[in-house]
């Protein structure tokens, strides 16, 4: 018996050694990154001082038949409120890329909303995405949707038009139809979200754009109507959003600013776990249906492609009035050991009107690597 097993294993090994590697495997690439964090916060009655595994991702991508690009990406988080959400699929899509003026993408990927949303977390440059992008592009969405890393499931068209003599496109468009429920979740109310953007690139390094979003976010459960009656079923909250964006990249300098406005209600409790009671709570938040935010950043080189200083103004109003307005003023520096290893240091002064003691400070240090 043992002799027969050895012979069988030798035969399998011989066949594997002589088998030809499929051609498609040569187009497959494995990549990923990790973000290690230390953060201190002086917020009264909620002081924090901790190391954190902010984020890790592992991605596999490649091409099929030269014109079809595909990608699958997993995310891992440390210190999450519910460990069940990590790891999770963040990207899983295929895109037909035969023409620059028309590309078709289907699957789970970034919402085509704002300039900042699709920027790589490391290349974004600060300790986190801006408050407005986080609230309105599908990260920790204002509507109460579960954390979705700015992504959803759907179909998108995009392309570059009117190229000049330097083969640089003057106009870019992107528009998509999505479930509106965030990552890894089916549609609940049969109302799709329509999201799109259009921007011009009049000179090298400059983008001026606008974006629109119309659709809904739904949840199944129970809620209490204003007249006191209790209702059970699927509750849909309409979402209407728009953004104006500007960016200029020149000689290792970065300037970017975006204003975002949102109309639409929000659930009182954010969705963190589909198995807990909060996931069935369809009561509305008292914040109302109006909110907005704006940010502006500058990243300036001290040593080109090596050492940068940075500053950001970041304001978010979760309701129509400014009584809960949160404004963050940030300064810091980024040091690139090489293209795959980055050290970020940042100080932030926070003025949050929603808190009894509105002012506090944050110190954030991150060591980010990629492969």
Secondary structure by P-SEA (a helix, b strand, c coil): caaaaaaaaaaaaaaaaaccccccccccccccbbbbbbbbbcccccccccccccbbbbbbbbccccccccbbbbbbbccccccccccccccccccccccccbbbbbccccccccccccccccccccccccccccccccccccccccccccccccccccccccccccccccbbbbbbccccccccccccccbbbbbbccccccccccccbbbbbbbccccbbbbbcccccccccbbbbbbbbcccbbbbbcccbbbbbbbbbbbcccccccccccccccccccccccccccccbbbbbbbbbcccccbbbbbbbbbbbccccccbbbbbbbbbbbbbccccbbbbbbbbbbbbcccccccbbbbbbbbbbcc
